[in-house]
């Protein structure tokens, strides 16, 4: 059973507008965003036992999602910083 909502907007509510804008304007960000959502759904399926897997497999997916979340956060911050400098 999932403990929380791991959607990117729930993880970073302060960047809601930035996330939306980047999804619309930046193909690379959109690709990373879609990958993050895919990983989140895969983790949820395992947590809900819809897809059987070992704890190790589930933890591997969670680590991938965490790394991607960190990458997306850095991307958002860098984009915001560049916009502020412009």
N, CA, C and O of each residue as an XYZ file, in Angstrom:
344
protein
N       0.842     -1.178      0.000
C       0.000      0.000      0.000
C       0.890      1.245      0.000
O       1.748      1.392      0.870
N       0.690      2.143     -0.975
C       1.517      3.340     -1.006
C       1.276      4.207      0.237
O       0.146      4.352      0.702
N       2.338      4.763      0.747
C       2.242      5.583      1.940
C       1.888      7.015      1.564
O       1.115      7.666      2.267
N       2.442      7.507      0.471
C       2.216      8.886      0.066
C       2.019      8.990     -1.438
O       2.208      8.037     -2.193
N       1.631     10.189     -1.831
C       1.537     10.519     -3.249
C       2.901     11.044     -3.683
O       3.358     12.075     -3.190
N       3.545     10.340     -4.598
C       4.883     10.729     -5.043
C       4.877     11.465     -6.376
O       5.898     11.519     -7.061
N       3.727     12.036     -6.748
C       3.719     12.824     -7.978
C       4.706     13.978     -7.809
O       4.917     14.461     -6.696
N       5.297     14.412     -8.895
C       6.318     15.450     -8.839
C       5.757     16.753     -8.262
O       6.448     17.455     -7.524
N       4.528     17.066     -8.592
C       3.924     18.298     -8.071
C       3.683     18.180     -6.571
O       3.783     19.174     -5.852
N       3.370     16.994     -6.094
C       3.213     16.798     -4.661
C       4.565     16.857     -3.953
O       4.662     17.348     -2.828
N       5.598     16.359     -4.609
C       6.945     16.385     -4.043
C       7.497     17.813     -3.992
O       8.197     18.177     -3.047
N       7.182     18.610     -5.000
C       7.705     19.986     -5.102
C       6.576     20.979     -5.381
O       6.528     21.562     -6.464
N       5.672     21.179     -4.429
C       4.539     22.086     -4.700
C       4.980     23.520     -4.988
O       4.276     24.263     -5.672
N       6.143     23.906     -4.468
C       6.643     25.268     -4.707
C       7.069     25.477     -6.157
O       7.244     26.615     -6.594
N       7.237     24.391     -6.901
C       7.656     24.472     -8.311
C       6.528     24.093     -9.276
O       6.786     23.782    -10.439
N       5.300     24.118     -8.805
C       4.172     23.676     -9.625
C       4.133     24.381    -10.984
O       4.001     23.729    -12.020
N       4.247     25.696    -10.979
C       4.192     26.450    -12.239
C       5.406     26.161    -13.117
O       5.290     26.047    -14.337
N       6.574     26.045    -12.479
C       7.798     25.739    -13.235
C       7.676     24.371    -13.914
O       8.036     24.208    -15.080
N       7.167     23.399    -13.168
C       7.014     22.040    -13.712
C       6.084     22.075    -14.918
O       6.389     21.498    -15.962
N       4.968     22.744    -14.773
C       4.010     22.822    -15.887
C       4.647     23.474    -17.114
O       4.518     22.976    -18.233
N       5.333     24.588    -16.889
C       5.946     25.303    -18.016
C       7.018     24.452    -18.687
O       7.089     24.392    -19.914
N       7.846     23.799    -17.888
C       8.909     22.957    -18.459
C       8.325     21.778    -19.239
O       8.856     21.408    -20.287
N       7.246     21.190    -18.741
C       6.601     20.088    -19.476
C       6.134     20.551    -20.848
O       6.191     19.799    -21.821
N       5.673     21.793    -20.917
C       5.144     22.315    -22.172
C       6.248     22.751    -23.140
O       6.099     22.616    -24.355
N       7.359     23.274    -22.600
C       8.370     23.926    -23.434
C       9.662     23.151    -23.642
O      10.412     23.457    -24.569
N       9.942     22.167    -22.814
C      11.250     21.516    -22.820
C      11.097     20.007    -23.009
O      10.675     19.293    -22.099
N      11.445     19.539    -24.194
C      11.271     18.114    -24.533
C      12.091     17.203    -23.624
O      11.625     16.127    -23.248
N      13.287     17.615    -23.270
C      14.126     16.786    -22.399
C      13.513     16.672    -21.000
O      13.469     15.587    -20.422
N      13.047     17.789    -20.469
C      12.383     17.754    -19.163
C      11.151     16.861    -19.227
O      10.914     16.055    -18.327
N      10.368     17.005    -20.292
C       9.143     16.191    -20.448
C       9.488     14.714    -20.450
O       8.770     13.914    -19.849
N      10.573     14.335    -21.113
C      10.994     12.941    -21.151
C      11.348     12.454    -19.738
O      10.932     11.368    -19.333
N      12.108     13.249    -19.000
C      12.471     12.883    -17.630
C      11.232     12.817    -16.729
O      11.107     11.920    -15.896
N      10.342     13.757    -16.905
C       9.091     13.810    -16.140
C       8.258     12.552    -16.392
O       7.749     11.938    -15.454
N       8.126     12.175    -17.661
C       7.374     10.971    -18.009
C       8.027      9.716    -17.428
O       7.338      8.810    -16.959
N       9.345      9.672    -17.462
C      10.074      8.536    -16.895
C       9.845      8.457    -15.378
O       9.655      7.371    -14.830
N       9.864      9.600    -14.716
C       9.601      9.652    -13.279
C       8.200      9.109    -12.981
O       8.028      8.300    -12.070
N       7.210      9.551    -13.743
C       5.840      9.070    -13.543
C       5.736      7.571    -13.784
O       5.033      6.870    -13.055
N       6.428      7.081    -14.798
C       6.422      5.647    -15.086
C       7.012      4.859    -13.906
O       6.442      3.858    -13.474
N       8.147      5.318    -13.398
C       8.763      4.641    -12.253
C       7.840      4.674    -11.040
O       7.735      3.685    -10.314
N       7.179      5.792    -10.818
C       6.258      5.914     -9.688
C       5.125      4.900     -9.813
O       4.755      4.255     -8.832
N       4.579      4.760    -11.009
C       3.504      3.783    -11.223
C       3.998      2.353    -11.014
O       3.278      1.523    -10.461
N       5.214      2.066    -11.451
C       5.780      0.732    -11.263
C       5.984      0.423     -9.780
O       5.708     -0.688     -9.326
N       6.464      1.401     -9.039
C       6.640      1.218     -7.590
C       5.279      0.978     -6.938
O       5.135      0.074     -6.115
N       4.297      1.775     -7.299
C       2.961      1.634     -6.716
C       2.365      0.265     -6.999
O       1.735     -0.324     -6.121
N       2.553     -0.251     -8.206
C       2.044     -1.588     -8.546
C       2.655     -2.650     -7.647
O       1.986     -3.603     -7.247
N       3.934     -2.476     -7.333
C       4.615     -3.438     -6.466
C       4.183     -3.274     -5.005
O       4.011     -4.256     -4.284
N       4.013     -2.031     -4.589
C       3.562     -1.778     -3.225
C       2.155     -2.334     -2.999
O       1.848     -2.846     -1.923
N       1.323     -2.231     -4.002
C      -0.052     -2.722     -3.908
C      -0.150     -4.210     -4.242
O      -1.232     -4.797     -4.213
N       0.982     -4.800     -4.555
C       1.090     -6.217     -4.900
C       0.277     -6.583     -6.138
O      -0.197     -7.711     -6.276
N       0.125     -5.612     -7.036
C      -0.500     -5.869     -8.331
C       0.501     -6.622     -9.205
O       0.138     -7.536     -9.945
N       1.765     -6.220     -9.103
C       2.862     -6.894     -9.802
C       3.749     -7.516     -8.737
O       4.323     -6.808     -7.910
N       3.863     -8.841     -8.756
C       4.729     -9.475     -7.752
C       6.194     -9.143     -8.008
O       6.656     -9.125     -9.148
N       6.908     -8.883     -6.925
C       8.343     -8.614     -7.049
C       8.988     -8.814     -5.682
O       8.317     -8.890     -4.653
N      10.286     -8.895     -5.714
C      11.021     -9.026     -4.464
C      11.218     -7.640     -3.858
O      11.070     -6.623     -4.535
N      11.548     -7.620     -2.599
C      11.848     -6.354     -1.933
C      13.024     -5.674     -2.609
O      13.042     -4.451     -2.744
N      13.998     -6.451     -3.031
C      15.175     -5.907     -3.700
C      14.793     -5.203     -5.000
O      15.292     -4.116     -5.294
N      13.908     -5.826     -5.777
C      13.459     -5.204     -7.033
C      12.709     -3.896     -6.763
O      12.906     -2.899     -7.457
N      11.856     -3.919     -5.755
C      11.093     -2.718     -5.407
C      12.025     -1.602     -4.939
O      11.857     -0.444     -5.323
N      12.998     -1.952     -4.118
C      13.955     -0.953     -3.627
C      14.800     -0.382     -4.767
O      15.136      0.802     -4.755
N      15.141     -1.202     -5.734
C      15.911     -0.730     -6.897
C      15.112      0.327     -7.663
O      15.658      1.356     -8.061
N      13.823      0.069     -7.868
C      12.971      1.041     -8.560
C      12.843      2.332     -7.756
O      12.849      3.424     -8.323
N      12.729      2.206     -6.448
C      12.623      3.390     -5.599
C      13.902      4.226     -5.664
O      13.840      5.455     -5.675
N      15.038      3.576     -5.706
C      16.312      4.296     -5.815
C      16.420      5.010     -7.161
O      16.893      6.144     -7.232
N      15.977      4.337     -8.231
C      15.989      4.976     -9.549
C      15.086      6.206     -9.550
O      15.437      7.252    -10.097
N      13.915      6.061     -8.923
C      12.977      7.184     -8.860
C      13.571      8.339     -8.056
O      13.423      9.499     -8.438
N      14.234      8.034     -6.957
C      14.848      9.067     -6.133
C      15.953      9.805     -6.892
O      16.056     11.029     -6.809
N      16.774      9.058     -7.628
C      17.824      9.694     -8.426
C      17.222     10.602     -9.493
O      17.709     11.707     -9.731
N      16.168     10.127    -10.126
C      15.502     10.919    -11.162
C      14.839     12.151    -10.552
O      14.855     13.227    -11.149
N      14.261     11.994     -9.372
C      13.655     13.134     -8.684
C      14.712     14.201     -8.387
O      14.462     15.393     -8.562
N      15.886     13.772     -7.940
C      16.978     14.709     -7.685
C      17.410     15.420     -8.968
O      17.676     16.622     -8.966
N      17.475     14.664    -10.057
C      17.836     15.243    -11.357
C      16.801     16.282    -11.781
O      17.156     17.371    -12.233
N      15.529     15.943    -11.636
C      14.456     16.869    -12.019
C      14.474     18.120    -11.150
O      14.267     19.225    -11.652
N      14.717     17.961     -9.867
C      14.779     19.119     -8.983
C      15.927     20.043     -9.390
O      15.764     21.262     -9.427
N      17.079     19.462     -9.693
C      18.210     20.262    -10.148
C      17.900     20.986    -11.445
O      18.273     22.146    -11.619
N      17.219     20.307    -12.353
C      16.826     20.880    -13.638
C      15.910     22.081    -13.422
O      16.085     23.133    -14.037
N      14.928     21.902    -12.533
C      13.975     22.981    -12.251
C      14.693     24.175    -11.638
O      14.481     25.314    -12.053
N      15.538     23.916    -10.655
C      16.265     25.006     -9.993
C      17.177     25.740    -10.964
O      17.247     26.969    -10.940
N      17.875     25.001    -11.816
C      18.779     25.623    -12.791
C      17.994     26.485    -13.779
O      18.427     27.580    -14.138
N      16.857     25.993    -14.209
C      16.028     26.739    -15.148
C      15.494     28.012    -14.496
O      15.469     29.080    -15.109
N      15.074     27.875    -13.254
C      14.559     29.041    -12.522
C      15.654     30.078    -12.313
O      15.419     31.276    -12.476
N      16.840     29.624    -11.955
C      17.966     30.526    -11.740
C      18.336     31.258    -13.033
O      18.601     32.460    -13.019
N      18.352     30.521    -14.152
C      18.657     31.141    -15.440
C      17.611     32.190    -15.804
O      17.949     33.240    -16.349
N      16.346     31.910    -15.506
C      15.280     32.860    -15.814
C      15.397     34.116    -14.955
O      15.116     35.222    -15.417
N      15.811     33.937    -13.709
C      15.968     35.087    -12.817
C      17.128     35.987    -13.256
O      17.086     37.202    -13.064
N      18.156     35.384    -13.842
C      19.314     36.150    -14.295
C      19.028     36.898    -15.595
O      19.663     37.909    -15.894
N      18.071     36.392    -16.358
C      17.780     36.990    -17.675
C      17.032     38.299    -17.547
O      16.713     38.929    -18.556
